[in-house]
Amino acid sequence: MSTIRACSRPLRPGSFASSTFRTSTSIQRSGPRKYGTAAASNVVNIVEVGPRDGLQNEKGVIPVSVKSELINRLVDAGALLVEAGSFVSPKWVPQMAGTGEVLQGIRQKPGVHFPVLVPNQKGLENLLELLSTHSNSPVPLTDEIAIFAAASDAFTKANLNLATIAESLARLEPVARAALDKGLRVRGYVSVVVHCPFSGKVDPKVVKDVTAALRNMGCYEVSLGDTVGRARPHEVAEVLEEVKKVVPVNMLAGHFHDTFGTAVANVMTALSHGIRTIDASVGGLGGCPYSPGATGNVATEDVLYALKDSEYSVAGGVNGTIDLDKMVNIGWWISEQLGRESISRAGRGVKARREREKKQ
C-alpha cells in the first residue's frame, strides 16, 4: 500500500491534543451511549470483527456471498454488533471489495448493528450514497461507522501513508463530523497501543492523547488495539490506567491480537479494569499486513469459553447471550471456506470433544 519507514521525529505526548479536537459540541452530538454497558455492570459486549478485521488480511478475494453468509450465521449465533466490512479502495484492500453488496445481502434484524470501517472522506461518501438509495428501508443497512488512528508516527506512515499522528487525526475530524451530521454513530480505533512493529514500545501518554482526540471528535467508544499481539497483562493495565485519566472507562473497548498467546489474559485484565466491550474474531481470523508476524484477533470462541460460568455474562441475541457451540461451528465453517483449520483453542477443544463423544 505504501512505503514503510520509521518516522525520524517521535511524537511528543500532548502535541496534538489541541483545541481542534476539544470541542464540547462534538461530544454532545454523539448522543447517549446505546451499545456499550457501564463498567458497574458485569455484562460484556462482544464486537464481532471477523467479517472485517478478520478477513481483510486474507490473500485471496472472498466472494460477497461468503461474507454475507458469515455475518448472517454470526447473527443467528447471537452476535449483536458485527463489523460488516470496510469502504476502502479495493485497490489497497481487495478482500473488502463489495462491502455495499455485503450489507445488502445481510438479513437485517432489529437490535443488531453492522458498523463499517470508513478510512477517509471518500469512503464515507460512498457509504452515504449507498444509504441514500435505501432510505425507505424500515431498518437501515448500517447506522454506524468506525474510524481509526494509531499511537505511533511510524505505524501511521505504514498504514495510512501520512507522516504523523496529528495529520491523521486532522483528516479524521471532518469524516467524524459529517457522519454525525448524517445521524450515524461513530466508533474509534487506536492501533499499536502497547508495541509498534517499527518504533518499539509505545508511550501510554500518547495512547491517552489519541484516545481523547477521538472521543472529542464524537466517538461514542474507542477501541484500544494491541495490533502486534505482543502485549502482556501488566502492560495492558498500564495503558488503561493512563487512558482512564481522561476518558471514562465505559467509553473504552479492548482489541487484542494473539501472536504471543496472551490475548485472553489481556481480555481478563481489561475486564478487571472496568472495560466491558471486547472486540473478537470468530475462528481467530485476522492479522495485520503492516505488523510483520502478527496473528489473528482473539477468537470469539475463546472469549466466550473464558467467561462461561464466571462473574461476567456476555450480551447476545440467543437466550440473552452468544451461543458458544454455534460460534464454534461458524469458526470451523469459515476456516474451511478459507482452506484451513480454525485456530481458536476453544474451537479445537470443542471439536475434539465432539469427535471423542461420537466414538463412545
Secondary structure in CASP SS format (residue, H / E / C, confidence):
PFRMAT SS
TARGET T0000
AUTHOR 0000-0000-0000
METHOD secondary structure of the structure
MODEL  1
M C 1.00
S C 1.00
T C 1.00
I C 1.00
R C 1.00
A C 1.00
C C 1.00
S C 1.00
R C 1.00
P C 1.00
L C 1.00
R C 1.00
P C 1.00
G C 1.00
S C 1.00
F C 1.00
A C 1.00
S C 1.00
S H 1.00
T H 1.00
F H 1.00
R C 1.00
T C 1.00
S H 1.00
T H 1.00
S H 1.00
I H 1.00
Q H 1.00
R H 1.00
S C 1.00
G C 1.00
P C 1.00
R C 1.00
K C 1.00
Y C 1.00
G C 1.00
T C 1.00
A C 1.00
A C 1.00
A C 1.00
S C 1.00
N C 1.00
V E 1.00
V E 1.00
N E 1.00
I E 1.00
V E 1.00
E E 1.00
V C 1.00
G H 1.00
P H 1.00
R H 1.00
D H 1.00
G H 1.00
L C 1.00
Q C 1.00
N C 1.00
E C 1.00
K C 1.00
G C 1.00
V C 1.00
I C 1.00
P C 1.00
V H 1.00
S H 1.00
V H 1.00
K H 1.00
S H 1.00
E H 1.00
L H 1.00
I H 1.00
N H 1.00
R H 1.00
L H 1.00
V H 1.00
D H 1.00
A C 1.00
G C 1.00
A C 1.00
L C 1.00
L E 1.00
V E 1.00
E C 1.00
A C 1.00
G E 1.00
S E 1.00
F C 1.00
V C 1.00
S C 1.00
P C 1.00
K C 1.00
W C 1.00
V C 1.00
P H 1.00
Q H 1.00
M H 1.00
A C 1.00
G C 1.00
T H 1.00
G H 1.00
E H 1.00
V H 1.00
L H 1.00
Q H 1.00
G C 1.00
I C 1.00
R C 1.00
Q C 1.00
K C 1.00
P C 1.00
G C 1.00
V C 1.00
H E 1.00
F C 1.00
P C 1.00
V E 1.00
L E 1.00
V C 1.00
P C 1.00
N C 1.00
Q H 1.00
K H 1.00
G H 1.00
L H 1.00
E H 1.00
N H 1.00
L H 1.00
L H 1.00
E H 1.00
L H 1.00
L H 1.00
S H 1.00
T C 1.00
H C 1.00
S C 1.00
N C 1.00
S C 1.00
P C 1.00
V C 1.00
P C 1.00
L C 1.00
T C 1.00
D C 1.00
E E 1.00
I E 1.00
A E 1.00
I E 1.00
F E 1.00
A E 1.00
A E 1.00
A C 1.00
S C 1.00
D H 1.00
A H 1.00
F H 1.00
T H 1.00
K H 1.00
A H 1.00
N H 1.00
L H 1.00
N C 1.00
L C 1.00
A C 1.00
T C 1.00
I H 1.00
A H 1.00
E H 1.00
S H 1.00
L H 1.00
A H 1.00
R H 1.00
L H 1.00
E H 1.00
P H 1.00
V H 1.00
A H 1.00
R H 1.00
A H 1.00
A H 1.00
L H 1.00
D H 1.00
K C 1.00
G C 1.00
L C 1.00
R E 1.00
V E 1.00
R E 1.00
G E 1.00
Y E 1.00
V E 1.00
S E 1.00
V C 1.00
V C 1.00
V C 1.00
H E 1.00
C E 1.00
P C 1.00
F C 1.00
S C 1.00
G E 1.00
K E 1.00
V C 1.00
D C 1.00
P H 1.00
K H 1.00
V H 1.00
V H 1.00
K H 1.00
D H 1.00
V H 1.00
T H 1.00
A H 1.00
A H 1.00
L H 1.00
R H 1.00
N H 1.00
M H 1.00
G C 1.00
C C 1.00
Y C 1.00
E E 1.00
V E 1.00
S E 1.00
L E 1.00
G E 1.00
D E 1.00
T C 1.00
V C 1.00
G C 1.00
R C 1.00
A C 1.00
R C 1.00
P H 1.00
H H 1.00
E H 1.00
V H 1.00
A H 1.00
E H 1.00
V H 1.00
L H 1.00
E H 1.00
E H 1.00
V H 1.00
K C 1.00
K C 1.00
V C 1.00
V C 1.00
P C 1.00
V H 1.00
N H 1.00
M H 1.00
L E 1.00
A E 1.00
G E 1.00
H E 1.00
F E 1.00
H E 1.00
D C 1.00
T C 1.00
F C 1.00
G C 1.00
T C 1.00
A H 1.00
V H 1.00
A H 1.00
N H 1.00
V H 1.00
M H 1.00
T H 1.00
A H 1.00
L H 1.00
S H 1.00
H C 1.00
G C 1.00
I C 1.00
R C 1.00
T E 1.00
I E 1.00
D E 1.00
A E 1.00
S E 1.00
V H 1.00
G H 1.00
G H 1.00
L C 1.00
G C 1.00
G C 1.00
C C 1.00
P C 1.00
Y C 1.00
S C 1.00
P C 1.00
G C 1.00
A C 1.00
T C 1.00
G C 1.00
N E 1.00
V C 1.00
A E 1.00
T H 1.00
E H 1.00
D H 1.00
V H 1.00
L H 1.00
Y H 1.00
A H 1.00
L H 1.00
K C 1.00
D C 1.00
S C 1.00
E C 1.00
Y C 1.00
S E 1.00
V E 1.00
A C 1.00
G C 1.00
G C 1.00
V E 1.00
N C 1.00
G C 1.00
T E 1.00
I C 1.00
D C 1.00
L H 1.00
D H 1.00
K H 1.00
M H 1.00
V H 1.00
N H 1.00
I H 1.00
G H 1.00
W H 1.00
W H 1.00
I H 1.00
S H 1.00
E H 1.00
Q H 1.00
L C 1.00
G C 1.00
R C 1.00
E C 1.00
S C 1.00
I C 1.00
S C 1.00
R H 1.00
A H 1.00
G H 1.00
R H 1.00
G H 1.00
V H 1.00
K H 1.00
A H 1.00
R H 1.00
R H 1.00
E H 1.00
R H 1.00
E H 1.00
K H 1.00
K H 1.00
Q C 1.00
END
